[in-house]
Amino acid sequence: MYNLNENFTELAAQIASSTAIITEYLKKNGLPEPDFTVNSAGGLPPVPEVQEARMNLIDATSKLRHLALGSDELLRTESLLMHHDQSVIDILNQFDVWTAVPHHGTASVASIASKTGIPEEKLRRIFKHAFSMGLFAETSPGSWEIVHTGSSSYYYRNPLIKAWIGHNLEEVAPACTRLPDALRKYTDSQEPAHCAAGVAFFPDSPPDATLFSWFDIEREGEEKGWRVRRFGDAMASLAETGSARIEHVNAGFDWDSLGEATVVDIGGSLGHASIELASKHPKLKCIIQDFAELEPQSAALVPTELKSRVTFQAHNFFEPQPVVAEVYFLKHVCHDWSDKYVVKILKQIVPVMKTGSRVILMEFIVPARGAVPDSVGRFISAIDLQMMTLCNSKERTPEDWTKVVKETDERFDIKAFVQPPGSAAGLIEIVWKG
Ligand SMILES: C[S@@+](CC[C@H](N)C(=O)[O-])C[C@H]1O[C@@H](n2cnc3c(N)ncnc32)[C@H](O)[C@@H]1O
């Protein structure tokens, strides 16, 4: 958290000490220091001492930058830079500049212009701003021979990033510009259409229309369902990274204690959670439930050896749950909905619950302010605003979760809130008392 009295010297000292912890660890373990080149490691080692120092470093450097900009400059500078930073990333993504430059080679700006269709003079100006963000570089200043930096080459390591950027910059960003209008017009409504995305994209729809129903509308000149599929890829991309890595699902609950059991992965998208659970816990069978459009992508993702234990079922979670299972798992589903609708989703499961069966939610559990490093707090507050913007929903504290679960049915007993180490999301174990 910002401490009003923190000053330049203290922040600089925090930066020096955190950097020293990291560089000493790297030296001791014979690892190279990160730099901006394409061959540099994509991240620092995932060991607690390094990650703690890294968080402190991120927090202190952003505060020191704030002070270095100065309070007379901060708002003027940020309100100019933010949207151009965003628009440059959007262009690099939409025009596939990522692959117009070979991963480990060079490309002239003229060749990139001809591959992408961006006029060369405009492309040079876009690149100048991209260079200032550490995305792409010239082999030497003024050569206009372009190479990748580590960050601009990320597409080659994780092509799904294109979907994550596309969803955020083509859908969320334009919706964000309408958030003030949504706040004025709909104040504290709980209806999904009464959000910024509703104002921006589906203003004449009924109040219960959602971003997902808008994704699915057939539009002239567009391939049906492409936005649903891109959203699926964006979620899969998130599941491959750091604190959102899907492996964290294993640490939040003793899955092997279930023995032979069925897990229904409600709103499971392509099924990365089911794949992870089935591959680490051989006695589990997983059924992914989501929109039918996702079935082919999901089938392509499930490894052959897991096909007998990981299956896909088209199911609308506002309709009665058709499967009797030991666990109903909902990962980042409830945060898409206001309380009124979370209650509706969970009520669909009640008729198939048996004594001892469980609902397990994997969701952000909003911590008390100041309880986590600033950068983690910022990530959670950004996701909370993402929910407000796209779905008129929210991220919840433990108290908020307890309230919505108990409102669904008093026979649900919240047994545990577990925050796996290094994971942004926690697991909430809810047992049916019967
Ligand atoms: C935020 S995503 C989470 C996906 C996945 N569980 C994860 O953690 O990556 C929400 C999911 O809910 C699905 N969804 C939305 N409305 C639905 C509905 N009415 N019935 C079934 N699935 C739905 C979406 O297609 C999407 O895959």
The ligand as an SDF file (V2000), in Angstrom:
LIG
                    3D

 27 29  0  0  0  0  0  0  0  0999 V2000
  -14.3000  -16.6090  -16.8820 C   0  0  0  0  0  0  0  0  0  0  0  0
  -14.6120  -18.0320  -17.8340 S   0  0  0  0  0  0  0  0  0  0  0  0
  -13.8460  -19.2660  -16.8230 C   0  0  0  0  0  0  0  0  0  0  0  0
  -13.4720  -20.4600  -17.5990 C   0  0  0  0  0  0  0  0  0  0  0  0
  -12.7070  -21.5380  -16.8520 C   0  0  0  0  0  0  0  0  0  0  0  0
  -13.4650  -22.1100  -15.7600 N   0  0  0  0  0  0  0  0  0  0  0  0
  -11.3920  -20.9650  -16.3550 C   0  0  0  0  0  0  0  0  0  0  0  0
  -11.1850  -20.7990  -15.1670 O   0  0  0  0  0  0  0  0  0  0  0  0
  -10.5580  -20.6400  -17.2130 O   0  0  0  0  0  0  0  0  0  0  0  0
  -16.3260  -18.3270  -17.6590 C   0  0  0  0  0  0  0  0  0  0  0  0
  -16.8260  -19.5010  -18.4620 C   0  0  0  0  0  0  0  0  0  0  0  0
  -18.2320  -19.6110  -18.2790 O   0  0  0  0  0  0  0  0  0  0  0  0
  -18.7980  -20.0090  -19.5210 C   0  0  0  0  0  0  0  0  0  0  0  0
  -20.2260  -19.6540  -19.4920 N   0  0  0  0  0  0  0  0  0  0  0  0
  -20.7870  -18.4230  -19.4840 C   0  0  0  0  0  0  0  0  0  0  0  0
  -22.1370  -18.5190  -19.4410 N   0  0  0  0  0  0  0  0  0  0  0  0
  -22.4230  -19.8430  -19.4080 C   0  0  0  0  0  0  0  0  0  0  0  0
  -23.6350  -20.5790  -19.3270 C   0  0  0  0  0  0  0  0  0  0  0  0
  -24.8110  -19.9550  -19.2610 N   0  0  0  0  0  0  0  0  0  0  0  0
  -23.5610  -21.9160  -19.2990 N   0  0  0  0  0  0  0  0  0  0  0  0
  -22.3560  -22.5470  -19.3530 C   0  0  0  0  0  0  0  0  0  0  0  0
  -21.1660  -21.9210  -19.4260 N   0  0  0  0  0  0  0  0  0  0  0  0
  -21.2070  -20.5750  -19.4570 C   0  0  0  0  0  0  0  0  0  0  0  0
  -17.9940  -19.2420  -20.5420 C   0  0  0  0  0  0  0  0  0  0  0  0
  -18.0850  -19.7970  -21.8320 O   0  0  0  0  0  0  0  0  0  0  0  0
  -16.5910  -19.3470  -19.9550 C   0  0  0  0  0  0  0  0  0  0  0  0
  -15.9250  -20.4800  -20.4260 O   0  0  0  0  0  0  0  0  0  0  0  0
  1  2  1  0
  2  3  1  0
  2 10  1  0
  3  4  1  0
  4  5  1  0
  5  6  1  0
  5  7  1  0
  7  8  2  0
  7  9  1  0
 10 11  1  0
 11 12  1  0
 11 26  1  0
 12 13  1  0
 13 14  1  0
 13 24  1  0
 14 15  1  0
 14 23  1  0
 15 16  2  0
 16 17  1  0
 17 18  1  0
 17 23  2  0
 18 19  1  0
 18 20  2  0
 20 21  1  0
 21 22  2  0
 22 23  1  0
 24 25  1  0
 24 26  1  0
 26 27  1  0
M  CHG  2   2   1   9  -1
M  END
$$$$
